[in-house]
Amino acid sequence: QVANYCHDNNYTLLTQWADALISHGTLTEDFSCFKEARDKLEEVLKIESEGVYAWVVMGDLFLEQAHYFSEENLFEEAVETYRYVLSLDEDSLRAYEGLAKASMFWGELSQELTKFEKSIEYYQQCAKLSVLTPFFLNEWGSAYLKLAEITNDRFHVEMAVQKLQQAMDIREEQGTPDALLMYNYGC
């Protein structure tokens, strides 16, 4: 709040503030933070209507709400928002990551095969744009696991194991264990 007072209506500060509110609201289950974040983002988008960062954070807001409340209309809002971001910046890694997560979580809710397939496509696009981290590989492997649960296709299982093994190898090199990764690998 002090930063906003010092730099009234600063695009970056307000967007970061909204991003922090979303994280806080998710971690503490204080959903008033989501409303406050949306208010901040709407304020920011009046300042810069095509601000990629603000639109990505808006997509994140819809995604967090959709995931928590299991509401398909919010998943749809998240997907539409991330697609809009890609119309502004076709190489937005964060938009592709958001699309991958939204598709996977929405697929878990709807059990629609196409949602999981889209998730895999978005993770593949992310892989073209960024360094493969253990966290990213874990998420990508998890998407393949979810797809394998529906299709019973051995290829999807093999791809999941491959991504999770890559993540485990990186973690081993770093000397930093990861309980969630080890759990997913065990599945």
N, C-alpha and C positions, 0 to 999 in steps of 0.2 A: 504494500500500500504506500509505503514511503517512496519507493521508486516511481510509482505512478504520480504521486504528488509532485515530485521533483521534475518529472518529464511527462506532464499531462498529455494523454492520448498518444503515447509513443507506441507505434505498431509492434515492435519487437518485445518490449516489456509487457504489454498487455497480452500478447500471444503466449509468452512464456508463463505469465501469471495464470492464464487459462489452462495451459498444459499442466502446471503444477496443481491446480485445483482438481483437474480430472484424476491425476495420480493420487492425490490426497483422498478424494471422494471414493475412489476405488478401494484403496487400502483400508480406510476407516469405515466404509459403508455409510458415509455421510453424504447423502444424495443431494443435499442443498448445494453442495459444491458443484454438482453438474449444472444446476440452474445458473449459479454464479458464473461458471465457466462459459456457458452459452451466452449470457449477457455480455461478458467481456469480448467474446469472439464476434458477436453482432456489432459491438462498438468498433472493434478493429476493422471489420469488413466495411464499415462506413468510411473509414479512413483510407483503406486500400482494398477495393472490391475484388481485385484479382491477386491478392496476397497468397502465394502458394503455402507458406508456413501456416497461416491462419486457417486456410481451408483444410490442410492436412490435420490440424488439431481438431477442427470441427468433425472431420471423419472419425478421428480417434474417440471423440466424445460420443458420437452415435454408436460406434463399435462397443465401447465400454458399457453403455446403457443396454444395448441389444444383448450383449453377452450376459450381463447380470440379470436382466428382466426376461430373457428368452422371448423377445418380441421380433417377429420376422420383419415388421415394417421398419424397425430401427436398423436391422441388418441391411435392408434395401436402401435406407437413407445413407448409411455408411458407404455402401458400394457406389451409389450415385455420386456421393461427395468425392470419394477417391478417384473415380473416373473423371470428374470435373477437374481435379488437380492435374491429372495426366493430360487433359486438354490444354492446361496452362504450362506444364513442364513434363514432357513425355518421358523424361528420365528420372522422375521423382521416386527414389528408392523407398522412401517412407510411404508413399501412396501404394506402391506395389506390395510392400509388406502388409499394409492395412487391408488391401484387397485379398491377399493370401489368407490372413487371419480371419477376416470377415467371412470369406467363402468356406473356410474350414469349420468355424463355429456355427455358421448358418447350416452347413451340411450336417453337423451333429444334431441340430435341432430338427431339421426337416427329413434327415436320412435320404437326401437326394444325391445320387451318384454324381450328377453334373456339378454340384457345388464343390465336392472334393476334387474332381478333375480340374476345375477352374483354379482351386487353391494350388494344386501342383504346378499348373501353368504359371501362376503368379510367382511362386517360389523360384521357378526356373528363370523367370525374368529378373528377379532379385539377384540371383546368382551371377547373372551377366553384368550386373551393375556394382557389385560389392565384393569385398573379401569374405570368404566363408568362415564365419566364427562358429564356435561350438554351440552357442545359443541358437543361431540361425539354422545350423544343421540339425539340431534337436527338433526345432519346430517343423522343418521340412520333412524329417524322418517321421515325426508324429502324424503329419498329414498323410504320408504314405501308409502308415499303420491304420489310420482311420479308413482310408480307401480300401485297404486289404480286408478289413473287417466286413465291409459290404460286398466286395467282389469275390473274396476267397481266391484271388489271383496270386499265384506264387511270385510273379514278377513284382507286384507291389510290396510284398513282404521282403523280397531281396533288395529292392530299392530302399526300403525303410532301414534295413540292417546296414546297408552300405552307408547311408547318410549318418546314422547313429554311430557306426564304427569310426567314420571320419571324425566326428565330434569327440568321441572317446580318445582317439589317437592324439588330437590336438590338446585335449585336457591333460593327457598323460605327459606330453612334452612340456606343458606349462606347470605340471605338478600341482594342479588344482582340481580336486574331485568335484563332481556335480551330481547330487543325489537324484534330481529329476531326470537327468540324462541317463544315469545308471538304471533307474526304474524303467524308462522307456525302452532302453536296450534290452532289459530283461523280459519285457513283454514280447 
